[in-house]
Amino acid sequence: MPRSSSLSVSDLTFSWPDGDPVFDALSAIFPSGTTGLVGSNGAGKSTLLRLLAAELTPQRGSISMPGVLGYLRQDIALDPELPVDRALAIDSVRKALHRIESGTSSDDDFAIVGSSWDVEERALALLNKLGLGGIVGTLEDLDRPVGTLSGGEAMLLALTAQLLAEPDVLLLDEPTNNLDRVARERLYAAVDGYSGVLVVCSHDLELLDRVDTIAEVRAERSGTSRVRLFGGNYTHYRSVIDSEQKAARASVRDAKNDVRKQERELVDT
């Protein structure tokens, strides 16, 4: 899969229909590799992901995103009757493959398959890598309904669907929600092995300590939010922020001491 160079936003401005502003002239570049999106609740992290995914339309500005986009929402809702292969978006290719194998195919079936002759094997291998091999480990299991999976397993299934599409840019919103320890480790490995532009919004500190860059979304007094990027993982980001806050507190103390000194000098004179 080709590796995208970067994902960028320029002069991005967005307000909700009631006029509540979120971003005003926001510009940022998310580099190749994994970027962890952090910030306080309500700062606009998920809103930014939805803008990047074109689920929301900005009032102004542009988003430059080369290649194919993948987006995994945190509130995925899969129909429990949906077959696993349809949730993976490979059902039409599977049906075409089966018609070709049975000798009842048409030219359209070859066009549907394209270069995806091994899509079933790739799907099963990726499902196994993400820890779902014991549940969806055979070709027959691809026909089972999604409702037989737990919430965490459905999340991993949705991630599998995104990875199967081999996107150049992948957006993940709180992907470790509802995952147990073993499942989180599987997801960490998938994130580590991804070779494109990946932006992940998460409160999972272990996941955030595996990223290459931190993008902090911070609400300003103006009511809008800005994005500031830090090279390195979450631990490095926290050390930078803590140092800045310590320096700011020291500056305030020094300013107060100067004021007190000036007041004493005025009294003395």
Order of alpha helices (4+ residues) and beta strands (2+ residues): beta-beta-beta-alpha-beta-beta-alpha-alpha-alpha-alpha-alpha-beta-alpha-beta-alpha-beta-beta-alpha
